[in-house]
């Protein structure tokens, strides 16, 4: 199909080589990797919760990131309305895309600038799951005040919304009943170049991995509570990989983990995305009782690398047991404990069936042409 190549200006707090912000970076990276438009991404020159700028990158000017991607990594002093105005007037952009709902620096400020320039009809905003109940439960008073202000001032009036699921569309309408056009296009995921071969699993052995920020909305405490509720008849280990940015919450999780004597639990710290595929080969299941995911890139990556998943039913990844790809379970420790006990006792022949099912399901989602077409439609007139 022949398409008109469009110039898309993107504002995002973080972009590659950053990774500490997790899903929003991956969502944007996959979008610009798949779509054959010309993207111009304006972002910070530092990763999430990091004061050290990226090394070896020119700042405050366009840098070629890929054939269809130019990136401007701004120093803090250049993240201003005047700079945004200069960028927007620098060339004719077909669309202006915002990769966040709450960001003061890379959504609110450039959106106001676009409105002053009469460009609001070109503006598209992706909430990236920030209107989900789990996300709003973190710093709830601050977020509630912001949403009230946004509605009162008409901050988002006249823009187009990019929802990645029906649930997100409903969340947008719940908080902004007078929202204009809402376009639906699921998040896109990577497709591994090679099929992962998982090692054999013995009955009575269970190695779990969780890849998520050590943060309340990711269900880390719920994961440990589920492990504590298990009847252990064998060897069980669970390693948590993720940025440890919430010291108080981490300490609560550690204290509970230390009260469990018959399961080895470790907090391994952050993991570089390029290391995840090799790391997944060392574990039997991805274990993530998250309180909600807009997409769940860690889940998608696990499935694509033939790693079945044990997750909550608060993500778009549903019906996993029927697909022989894992389980999506109500967020109750006893429910998870039952499945974990089943997985512990599982012999290799049953496990390998799940590995194949995980791989096939992940691949079918990643190669779904309807999702790619829907993403193209987000940027159509």
Residue pairs with C-beta under 8 A, 6 or more apart in sequence:
3 36
3 376
5 36
5 37
5 38
6 37
6 38
6 94
6 95
6 379
7 37
7 38
7 40
7 91
7 92
7 93
7 94
8 37
8 38
8 39
8 40
8 93
8 94
8 95
8 96
8 97
8 379
9 40
9 42
9 87
9 88
9 93
9 95
9 96
9 97
10 28
10 32
10 39
10 40
10 41
10 42
10 96
10 97
10 98
10 99
11 41
11 42
11 43
11 84
11 96
11 97
11 98
11 99
11 103
11 106
11 107
11 110
12 24
12 25
12 28
12 41
12 42
12 43
12 98
12 99
12 100
12 106
13 21
13 24
13 43
13 44
13 48
13 99
13 100
13 103
13 105
13 106
14 20
14 21
14 24
14 25
14 43
14 44
14 47
14 48
15 25
15 28
15 29
15 41
15 43
15 71
16 25
16 29
16 65
17 47
17 54
18 25
18 43
18 44
18 46
18 47
18 48
18 54
19 25
19 47
19 272
19 273
20 47
20 48
20 49
20 50
20 243
20 270
21 47
21 48
22 212
22 213
22 297
23 128
23 129
23 293
23 294
23 295
23 296
23 297
24 99
24 100
24 128
26 273
26 297
27 99
27 126
27 128
27 164
27 187
27 188
27 294
27 295
27 297
28 41
28 99
30 187
30 188
30 189
30 190
31 188
31 375
32 39
32 41
32 66
32 68
32 69
33 66
33 188
33 190
34 188
34 372
34 375
35 372
35 375
35 376
35 379
36 68
37 68
37 379
38 68
38 69
38 70
39 68
39 69
39 70
40 62
40 70
40 71
40 72
40 87
40 93
41 65
41 69
41 70
41 71
41 72
42 71
42 72
42 74
42 84
42 87
42 106
42 110
43 71
43 72
43 73
43 74
43 106
44 73
44 74
44 76
44 79
44 105
44 106
45 53
45 54
45 57
45 59
45 73
45 74
45 75
46 52
46 53
46 54
47 54
48 243
49 243
49 245
53 59
53 73
53 75
54 73
57 63
57 73
58 73
59 73
59 74
59 75
59 78
60 72
60 73
60 74
60 75
60 78
61 72
62 70
62 71
62 72
63 70
63 71
63 72
63 73
64 70
65 71
72 87
74 83
79 105
79 106
79 109
80 109
81 109
81 110
81 112
81 113
84 109
84 110
84 113
84 114
85 113
85 116
85 117
88 96
88 110
88 113
88 114
88 117
88 119
89 117
93 122
94 122
94 379
95 122
95 123
95 124
95 379
96 110
96 114
96 119
96 122
96 123
96 124
97 123
97 124
97 125
97 126
97 162
97 379
98 106
98 107
98 110
98 111
98 123
98 124
98 125
98 126
99 106
99 107
99 126
99 128
100 106
100 107
100 126
100 127
100 128
100 130
101 107
101 125
101 127
101 128
101 130
101 131
102 130
102 143
102 146
107 125
108 155
111 123
111 125
111 155
111 156
111 159
114 120
114 122
114 123
115 123
115 158
120 157
120 158
120 159
121 158
123 158
123 159
123 160
124 159
124 160
124 161
124 162
124 183
124 378
124 379
125 156
125 159
125 160
125 161
125 162
126 161
126 162
126 164
127 161
127 163
127 168
127 171
127 172
127 294
128 164
128 294
129 135
129 164
129 168
129 292
129 293
129 294
129 295
130 136
131 168
131 171
131 172
131 174
131 175
132 167
132 168
132 171
132 292
132 294
133 291
133 292
134 217
134 290
134 291
134 292
134 314
135 217
135 292
136 143
136 144
137 216
137 217
137 291
138 215
138 216
138 217
147 175
149 155
150 156
150 176
151 175
151 176
156 176
156 179
157 178
157 180
158 180
159 180
160 180
160 181
160 182
160 183
160 378
161 169
161 172
161 179
161 180
161 181
161 182
161 183
162 183
162 185
162 378
163 169
163 172
163 182
163 183
163 184
163 185
164 184
164 185
164 186
164 187
164 294
164 295
164 316
165 184
165 186
165 294
165 295
165 316
166 184
167 316
168 294
169 182
169 184
172 179
172 182
173 179
173 182
183 374
183 377
183 378
184 374
185 371
185 374
185 375
185 377
185 378
186 295
186 316
186 368
186 371
186 374
186 375
187 294
187 295
187 297
188 366
188 371
188 372
188 375
189 295
189 297
189 300
189 301
189 304
189 362
189 365
189 366
190 300
190 301
190 304
190 366
191 304
191 363
191 366
191 367
192 277
192 304
192 305
195 306
195 359
196 277
196 280
196 281
196 305
196 306
196 307
196 359
197 306
198 281
198 284
198 306
198 307
198 351
198 352
198 355
199 281
200 348
200 351
200 352
201 284
201 346
201 347
201 348
201 351
201 352
202 347
202 348
203 234
203 344
203 345
203 346
203 347
203 348
204 233
204 234
204 235
204 344
204 345
205 234
205 235
205 284
205 344
206 234
206 235
206 236
206 237
206 284
206 285
206 340
206 343
206 344
207 237
207 282
207 283
207 284
207 285
208 236
208 237
208 238
208 239
208 283
208 284
208 285
208 286
208 287
208 310
208 340
209 238
209 239
209 241
209 279
209 280
209 282
209 283
209 285
209 286
209 287
209 307
210 220
210 223
210 238
210 239
210 240
210 241
210 242
210 286
210 287
210 288
211 241
211 242
211 271
211 276
211 286
211 288
211 298
211 301
211 302
212 218
212 219
212 220
212 240
212 241
212 242
212 288
212 290
212 298
213 242
213 243
213 245
213 246
214 220
214 240
214 242
214 243
214 244
214 245
214 246
214 249
214 250
214 253
214 267
215 242
215 245
215 246
215 249
216 246
216 249
216 291
217 290
217 291
217 292
218 242
218 288
218 290
218 291
219 288
219 289
219 290
219 291
219 312
219 331
220 240
220 242
220 249
220 253
221 249
221 252
221 253
221 256
222 289
222 291
222 312
222 331
222 333
222 336
223 238
223 240
223 287
223 288
223 289
223 336
224 253
224 256
224 257
224 260
224 265
225 256
225 333
226 289
226 333
226 336
226 337
226 340
227 236
227 238
227 260
227 263
227 265
227 337
227 340
228 256
228 259
228 260
228 333
229 333
229 334
229 336
229 337
230 236
230 263
230 337
230 340
230 341
230 344
231 337
231 341
232 262
232 263
232 344
233 341
233 344
233 345
234 344
234 345
236 262
236 263
236 264
236 340
236 344
237 263
237 264
237 265
237 266
238 263
238 264
238 265
238 266
238 287
239 265
239 266
239 268
239 283
240 253
240 265
240 266
240 267
240 268
241 268
241 269
241 270
241 271
241 279
242 269
242 270
242 271
243 269
243 270
244 250
244 267
244 269
244 270
250 267
253 267
254 267
257 265
257 267
271 279
276 298
276 301
277 301
277 305
280 286
280 301
280 302
280 305
280 307
281 305
283 307
284 307
284 308
284 343
284 351
285 307
285 308
285 309
285 310
285 326
285 343
286 298
286 299
286 302
286 307
286 308
286 309
286 310
286 311
286 326
287 309
287 310
287 311
287 340
288 296
288 298
288 299
288 309
288 310
288 311
288 312
289 310
289 311
289 312
289 329
289 331
289 336
290 296
290 311
290 312
290 314
290 315
291 312
291 314
291 331
292 312
292 314
292 315
293 299
293 314
293 315
293 316
293 317
294 316
295 315
295 316
296 311
296 315
296 316
296 317
299 309
299 311
299 315
299 317
300 317
300 362
300 365
300 366
302 308
302 309
302 358
302 362
303 309
303 317
303 325
303 326
303 358
303 359
303 361
303 362
303 365
304 359
304 362
304 363
304 366
305 359
305 362
306 355
306 356
306 358
306 359
307 355
307 358
308 320
308 325
308 326
308 351
308 354
308 355
308 357
308 358
309 317
309 320
309 325
309 326
309 327
309 358
310 326
310 327
310 329
310 336
310 339
310 340
310 343
311 317
311 320
311 326
311 327
311 328
311 329
312 328
312 329
312 330
312 331
313 328
313 329
313 330
313 331
314 331
315 328
317 328
318 328
319 328
320 326
320 327
320 328
320 361
321 327
321 328
323 357
323 360
323 361
324 353
324 354
324 356
324 357
324 358
325 354
325 357
325 358
325 360
325 361
325 362
326 354
326 358
327 339
329 335
329 336
329 339
365 371
